[in-house]
Amino acid sequence: MCSPQKSGMNALSMRMVTRSGSRCPGAGPRRHGEDPAPLQKGEAVAEGKQSHRPVKHQRKARRLCVAYEASDGEKDKRAEPLKEPVWEPQDWQQQLANIRTMRSRKDAPVDQLGAEHCYDPSASPKVRRYQVLLSLMLSSQTKDQVTAGAMQRLRARGLTVDNILQTDDSMLGQLIYPVGFWRNKVKYIKQTSAILQQRYGGDIPASVAELVALPGVGPKMAHLAMAVAWGTVSGIAVDTHVHRIANRLGWTRRATKSPEETRAALEAWLPRELWSEINGLLVGFGQQTCQPVHPRCGACLNQALCPAAQGL
């Protein structure tokens, strides 16, 4: 049996442990004989609730970052801005196919008498290039048949830079007459021939910029000379036929007032691989079908697709 003294000590220890366990969590140890601090109003209720319901913690929203791996071709390159779609006329591919069909026989004057048919094929390359340039200078405001006749007469006398410079102006005028503006062309041919002899050794320049700097040579002639004489496509050669037909078909975004303006408008959308074809194709089409006065719309395959034909 326990002695009365031990029994009293055990009871005291139990009371101390019980009071100590009733203290709020986090409270420091209480000294011997210290009374517990009373709960404030509402704390007992809150304490009871906390003991039965779990505390809900508000989740913090996370920002999701998505990264895309660039392909091999896109690595180490800066992003390029989106390009605006290139304007192109409606139905132009069908219109072009129809013109090719109508020109398939290649029987227009330009097909037999154009600049590529006016030079002497037996001459040296330098002389051939000179003859190509002169035929283009003569062709301005002149029908192909008239230009071809003048070239035949010039070639019969020996069409070289030296021979032209030794021919007096009156004789040169007789040889090229009746090309359009023949008097002015006599002057331009003499001046250009002298420049070619002095600066280019009797050959012609190999760039559009140098060609148009020659007296009597315009952009259309320069682009044709680059194509026929040098075999280089430098741009679209636009004469009155190409200028007229492009506007009739609606191949320019807005109406153009000059051949050079039409050239810039066409080159803005027409694929470059078609540039060399357009001049001869449309010139012959203009000579035979889409004529300046009284166009033969009834015989044209583009009648239903041509804006100008709808207004006639």
Secondary structure by P-SEA (a helix, b strand, c coil): cccaaaaaaaaaaaaaaaaaaacccccccccccccccccccaaaaaaaaaacccbbbbbbbbbbbbbbbbccccccccccccccccccccaaaaaaaaaaaaacccccccccccccccccccccaaaaaaaaaaaaaaaccccaaaaaaaaaaaaaacccaaaaaaccaaaaaaaaccccaaaaaaaaaaaaaaaaaccccccccccaaaaaacccccaaaaaaaaaacccccccccccaaaaaaaaaacccccccccaaaaaaaaaaccccccccaaaaaaaaaaaccccccccccccccccccccccccc
